[in-house]
Amino acid sequence: MNQYQDKNICVVGLGKTGLSCVDYLLAQQAKVRVMDTRQSPAGVEQLPSNVPVHTGGLNPQWLLESDMIVISPGLAVKTLEIYTALQAGVEVVGDIELFCRAADKPIIAITGSNGKSTVTTLVAEMAKAAGLKVGMGGNIGIPALSLLEQNHDIYVLELSSFQLETTYSLKAIAATVLNVSEDHMNRYVDLEDYRQAKLKIYHHCQTAVINAEDPLTQQDGTVRAKHQVSFGETNADYWLKSENGKQYLMAYEEMILPCDEIKLTGRHNYMNALAAIALAQSAGINLQGICTALREFTGLDHRFQLAHFAQGVRWINDSKATNVGSTVAALTGLQVSGKLYLLLGGDGKGADFSELAALINQPHIECYCFGQDGEKLAQLSDQSHLFDTMEQAIEAFRPQLKAGDMVLLSPACASLDQFASFEKRGEEFTRLAKLS
């Protein structure tokens, strides 16, 4: 008998991930109930008719009657009803915990405030180019439990701090915290609380890949991986060599590739590439696969992506910059021959924006702020303009654009105050760009 058979299990939160949990647990012959705080959650119509559903809130009685609660990453364990059940001895886990208990192939695990989708996809491409069957998912694309149905050689998972909070059995062959900067401060007590959630990725890990430039990514003394390697511009195992005006991606003293042979550009992307190489090599992926993927990978949509180029003006869609650290990464080392028109705004999730001030207070940068936290952002620079919407902001500066200028959407905020998702925000930016 498997560990879930005939157990009362409550799945809290639907959507793609919740449905994957229901399907998995029903296949394990568990007795499943479902609840969601939303009145009409996505996916409710796809549930089997024999699965009881409670919507529009949490059902404390169902929670207390459960042997296990499988909670959506969107809901905090500290939520009163969940915490009460936990105190009463009910086990609370997430879908990643269920996956880790069942997975029998190596797992590469990636978290960080910024860059994790790029690094996850790049590592998966490296493994594919090396001839492996790769299951990529988690916080990106496919829910992790859905990957178990396929015959994979290796798993590459992007994991959020929310997912890591309820994960205990992850034993990654290689894992990284790419960086830690303020995000989700409406969920965590402080930055250290958020960091500790991220650091759980190193528990029981074979090789920890740390960012030599960010002390917050480094392991605490209490739980350490068996091995540790580092990436960074200098003073790291995986580093960036500059020689005769050219840059090279290095692994120790071995040159992996010249930077001009890869399609990713910008310092932050070179750091992403170094992290991916370190993870891939730690997991035994061959160098040929690593180099093939680096040469072919063009980056992800909405991540510092060229949306439009006309009359000498570059329009860059970095809508995935949903926190301050991501916008800092986009601006650091950015070279523009003309003026930079920077679009900032949305829902800042309680973040402190002050780190941006030093970067944006430059003669060639004008900030066009919009949305819920637009006013706060506009206060960071004397060269700021405030609008209700992104469209109004773009229409205001469009007549001033000249060859050599750049328009950068790197909002430092979530999109949900005005858009259905960061993807929708990026698509709208691209539509407006193409009117030029």
C-alpha positions in Angstrom: 0.0 0.0 0.0 1.3 3.5 -0.9 1.6 6.2 1.8 -1.5 8.1 0.5 -3.9 5.2 0.0 -7.2 5.8 1.9 -5.8 8.9 3.6 -8.0 12.0 3.9 -6.1 14.7 2.0 -7.3 18.3 1.4 -6.0 20.1 -1.6 -6.2 23.9 -0.9 -6.0 26.0 -4.1 -6.9 25.0 -7.6 -5.5 26.2 -10.9 -3.0 24.0 -12.9 -1.0 23.1 -9.8 -4.0 22.2 -7.7 -5.5 20.0 -10.5 -2.1 18.2 -10.9 -2.2 17.5 -7.1 -5.8 16.1 -7.3 -4.9 13.9 -10.3 -1.8 12.5 -8.6 -3.5 11.8 -5.2 -6.5 10.2 -6.8 -4.1 7.9 -8.7 -2.6 7.1 -5.3 -6.2 6.1 -4.1 -6.3 8.9 -1.5 -9.7 10.4 -0.4 -9.4 13.9 -1.8 -11.3 17.1 -0.9 -10.7 20.5 -2.5 -11.1 24.0 -1.3 -10.3 27.4 -2.7 -10.8 30.9 -1.2 -12.1 32.2 -4.6 -15.7 31.8 -5.4 -15.1 30.5 -9.0 -11.5 29.2 -9.1 -9.8 28.3 -12.4 -10.1 24.5 -13.1 -13.1 23.8 -10.8 -15.0 22.5 -13.9 -12.2 20.0 -14.6 -12.6 18.2 -11.2 -14.1 14.7 -11.1 -17.7 14.8 -9.9 -16.9 12.6 -6.9 -14.4 15.1 -5.4 -16.1 17.3 -2.8 -15.4 21.1 -3.3 -15.7 24.1 -1.0 -15.2 27.5 -2.6 -15.3 31.1 -1.4 -13.2 30.5 1.7 -11.5 27.9 3.8 -13.4 25.1 5.6 -11.8 24.7 9.1 -13.6 21.4 9.8 -12.3 19.8 6.6 -8.8 21.0 7.4 -8.9 19.5 10.9 -10.3 16.2 9.6 -7.4 15.8 7.1 -4.4 13.5 7.5 -2.6 15.9 5.1 -3.1 19.3 3.6 -1.6 20.1 0.2 -1.5 23.8 0.1 -1.1 26.2 -2.9 2.1 28.2 -2.9 -0.1 31.3 -3.1 -1.5 30.8 0.4 0.7 31.3 3.4 1.1 28.5 6.0 0.7 31.3 8.6 -3.0 31.7 7.4 -5.0 31.2 10.6 -7.1 28.2 9.5 -4.0 26.4 8.1 -1.8 27.2 11.1 -4.6 25.9 13.4 -4.6 22.6 11.6 -0.8 22.5 11.6 -0.8 23.0 15.4 -3.4 20.2 15.7 -0.9 17.8 14.1 -2.1 17.8 10.5 0.8 17.6 8.0 1.0 20.6 5.6 3.0 20.2 2.4 3.1 21.6 -1.2 3.1 20.0 -4.6 6.9 20.1 -4.7 7.1 18.0 -1.6 4.9 15.4 -3.2 7.0 15.5 -6.3 10.3 15.1 -4.4 9.0 12.1 -2.5 8.2 10.3 -5.7 11.0 11.5 -8.1 13.7 8.8 -8.7 15.9 10.8 -11.1 18.4 13.7 -10.4 16.9 17.1 -9.7 18.6 20.5 -10.5 16.8 23.1 -8.4 16.9 26.9 -9.0 15.6 29.8 -7.0 16.4 33.5 -6.6 14.7 36.9 -6.7 15.6 37.4 -10.3 16.9 35.4 -13.3 15.5 32.0 -12.2 13.3 31.4 -15.3 16.2 32.3 -17.6 18.6 30.0 -15.8 16.1 27.1 -15.4 15.3 27.2 -19.2 19.0 27.5 -20.1 20.0 24.6 -17.9 17.2 22.5 -19.4 18.4 23.4 -22.9 21.9 22.3 -21.9 20.7 18.9 -20.7 18.6 18.4 -23.9 21.6 19.4 -26.1 23.6 16.8 -24.2 21.1 14.1 -25.3 19.1 13.8 -22.0 15.3 13.6 -21.6 14.5 16.6 -19.5 11.5 17.4 -17.3 11.4 21.2 -16.7 8.7 22.7 -14.5 7.7 23.8 -11.0 7.2 27.5 -10.9 7.6 27.7 -14.6 5.5 26.0 -17.3 4.4 22.5 -16.2 3.4 21.7 -12.6 6.1 19.4 -11.2 3.7 16.4 -10.5 2.7 16.3 -14.2 6.4 15.6 -15.0 6.3 12.3 -13.2 4.1 10.7 -15.9 6.9 11.0 -18.4 10.2 9.0 -18.6 12.8 11.6 -17.9 16.6 11.3 -17.2 16.8 14.5 -15.2 14.5 17.2 -13.7 15.2 20.9 -13.8 12.9 22.8 -11.4 12.3 26.5 -10.9 11.2 27.0 -7.3 9.7 30.0 -5.6 10.2 30.9 -1.9 6.5 30.0 -1.5 7.1 26.5 -2.8 10.2 26.0 -0.8 8.4 26.9 2.5 6.5 23.6 2.3 9.2 21.4 0.8 11.3 19.1 3.1 12.4 16.1 0.9 14.3 17.9 -1.9 17.7 16.3 -2.4 19.0 18.2 -5.4 22.1 17.1 -7.3 22.8 20.8 -7.8 20.9 23.8 -6.4 21.3 27.6 -6.5 20.0 30.7 -4.9 20.9 33.1 -7.7 20.4 36.3 -5.7 18.3 37.7 -2.9 16.6 41.1 -3.0 13.4 42.5 -1.5 10.3 40.8 -2.9 7.0 39.6 -1.5 7.5 41.8 1.6 3.8 41.6 2.0 4.2 37.9 2.8 7.4 37.8 4.9 8.3 39.5 8.2 11.6 40.9 6.7 14.3 40.2 4.2 15.9 37.6 6.4 12.6 35.7 6.7 12.3 35.7 2.9 16.0 34.6 2.6 15.6 31.7 4.9 12.7 30.4 2.7 15.1 30.5 -0.3 18.0 28.8 1.5 15.9 25.7 2.1 16.9 24.7 -1.5 20.4 23.8 -0.2 19.1 21.2 2.3 20.4 17.7 1.5 21.9 19.1 -1.7 25.0 17.6 -3.4 26.4 20.9 -4.8 25.4 24.4 -3.8 26.0 27.0 -6.5 26.3 30.4 -4.7 26.6 33.9 -6.0 30.0 35.2 -4.9 28.7 38.8 -5.3 25.7 38.3 -3.0 26.4 37.2 0.6 22.7 36.5 1.1 22.9 33.5 -1.3 25.6 31.8 0.8 24.8 28.9 3.0 24.1 29.2 6.7 26.3 27.2 9.0 23.3 25.0 10.1 22.6 23.2 6.8 25.3 22.8 4.3 25.5 21.0 0.9 28.3 18.4 0.4 30.1 20.7 -2.1 30.0 24.3 -3.0 31.0 26.3 -6.1 30.6 30.0 -6.8 29.9 32.3 -9.8 30.6 36.0 -10.2 32.4 38.5 -12.3 35.7 38.0 -10.4 37.0 35.9 -7.5 34.7 33.0 -8.2 35.0 29.4 -9.6 32.8 30.4 -12.6 33.8 33.9 -13.7 34.1 36.5 -16.5 37.5 37.0 -18.0 38.2 40.3 -19.8 41.1 40.4 -22.2 41.9 42.7 -25.2 38.4 44.2 -25.2 36.7 40.8 -25.2 34.9 38.8 -22.5 34.9 35.1 -21.9 32.8 32.7 -19.8 35.3 30.8 -17.6 35.0 27.6 -15.5 38.1 27.8 -13.2 40.9 28.2 -15.7 39.0 26.7 -18.7 37.5 29.0 -21.3 33.9 27.8 -22.0 32.9 30.4 -24.7 33.6 34.0 -25.7 30.6 36.2 -24.7 30.2 37.3 -28.3 29.4 33.8 -29.3 26.3 33.6 -27.1 23.0 35.4 -28.0 22.3 36.6 -24.4 23.6 40.1 -23.8 24.3 42.3 -20.8 26.2 41.7 -17.6 23.2 40.2 -15.7 22.8 37.6 -18.5 26.5 36.7 -18.4 26.0 36.0 -14.6 22.9 33.9 -15.5 25.0 32.0 -18.1 27.8 31.3 -15.5 25.3 30.0 -12.9 23.8 27.7 -15.6 27.2 26.4 -16.5 28.0 25.7 -12.9 24.7 23.9 -12.3 25.1 21.8 -15.5 28.6 20.8 -14.8 27.8 19.9 -11.2 25.1 17.6 -12.5 27.4 15.9 -15.0 26.1 17.5 -18.2 28.7 17.4 -20.9 30.5 20.5 -22.2 29.3 20.0 -25.8 25.7 20.2 -24.7 26.5 23.2 -22.5 28.2 25.1 -25.4 25.5 24.2 -27.9 22.7 25.6 -25.7 24.7 28.8 -24.9 25.1 29.5 -28.6 21.5 28.8 -29.5 19.5 30.2 -26.5 17.9 33.6 -27.3 16.4 34.3 -23.9 12.8 34.3 -22.7 9.9 36.5 -23.6 9.4 39.6 -21.5 13.0 39.4 -20.1 15.1 42.2 -21.5 13.7 41.4 -24.9 14.0 43.6 -27.9 10.3 44.3 -28.7 10.8 46.8 -31.5 13.5 48.8 -33.4 12.5 51.8 -35.5 14.1 55.2 -36.4 17.1 54.2 -34.4 15.1 53.7 -31.2 15.3 50.4 -29.2 12.2 49.4 -27.3 13.1 46.8 -24.6 10.4 44.7 -22.9 11.6 43.7 -19.4 8.0 43.2 -18.1 9.2 40.2 -16.0 11.1 42.8 -13.8 8.4 42.5 -11.1 10.7 43.6 -8.2 13.4 46.2 -7.5 16.3 43.7 -7.8 15.3 42.8 -11.3 15.2 46.4 -12.4 18.6 47.1 -10.7 20.0 44.1 -12.7 18.6 45.6 -16.0 20.1 49.1 -15.3 23.5 48.0 -14.0 26.0 48.4 -16.8 23.4 49.4 -19.4 24.8 51.5 -22.2 22.6 53.9 -24.1 24.0 56.4 -26.6 21.0 58.7 -26.4 18.3 59.1 -23.7 16.8 56.3 -21.7 13.0 56.5 -21.2 12.4 54.2 -18.2 8.9 52.9 -17.5 8.3 52.1 -13.8 5.1 51.2 -12.0 2.5 48.7 -10.8 2.1 47.0 -7.5 5.4 47.1 -5.5 4.3 44.4 -3.0 5.4 46.5 -0.1 9.0 46.8 -1.3 11.5 49.6 -0.6 12.3 51.4 -3.9 15.2 53.5 -2.5 17.9 51.2 -4.1 16.8 52.5 -7.5 17.5 56.2 -6.7 21.3 56.1 -7.3 20.8 54.3 -10.6 18.1 56.5 -12.1 19.3 59.9 -11.0 21.4 60.4 -14.1 21.2 63.2 -16.7 20.3 60.8 -19.6 17.5 58.9 -17.7 13.9 60.1 -17.6 11.4 58.1 -15.6 7.8 57.7 -16.6 5.8 56.3 -13.7 2.3 54.8 -13.6 0.0 52.5 -11.7 -0.6 51.8 -8.0 2.9 52.7 -6.8 3.7 55.2 -9.6 3.7 58.1 -7.2 6.3 56.5 -4.8 8.5 55.7 -7.8 8.2 59.2 -9.2 9.6 60.6 -5.9 13.0 58.9 -6.5 14.1 61.2 -9.3 13.8 64.9 -10.2 13.4 63.7 -13.8 10.2 61.8 -13.3 6.7 62.1 -14.8 3.6 60.6 -13.3 0.7 59.1 -15.3 -2.3 56.8 -14.5 -1.4 54.2 -17.2 1.5 52.9 -19.2 -0.1 54.0 -22.4 -0.5 57.6 -21.3 3.2 57.6 -20.3 4.3 56.3 -23.7 2.2 58.7 -25.6 3.7 61.6 -23.6 7.3 60.9 -24.6 6.8 59.4 -28.0 7.1 62.7 -29.9 10.5 63.3 -28.2 12.2 60.1 -29.3 15.4 60.4 -31.4 17.8 57.9 -32.9 20.1 56.4 -30.2 17.4 56.5 -27.5 16.0 53.5 -25.6 12.6 52.9 -24.2 12.8 50.3 -21.4 9.9 48.8 -19.6 11.5 47.4 -16.4 8.7 48.3 -13.9 10.2 47.0 -10.6 6.6 46.1 -9.7 4.0 43.3 -10.2 1.4 44.0 -12.9 -1.8 42.9 -11.3 -3.1 46.4 -10.4 -3.7 47.1 -14.1 -2.9 43.9 -16.1 -3.9 40.2 -15.9 -0.2 39.2 -15.8 3.3 40.5 -16.5 3.0 38.8 -19.9 -0.1 40.9 -20.8 1.8 44.0 -19.7 4.7 43.1 -21.9 2.3 42.4 -24.9 0.7 45.8 -24.4 4.1 47.5 -24.3 5.1 45.7 -27.5 1.8 46.7 -29.2 2.4 50.3 -28.3 6.0 50.2 -29.4 5.0 49.0 -32.8 2.9 52.1 -33.3 6.1 54.1 -33.7 
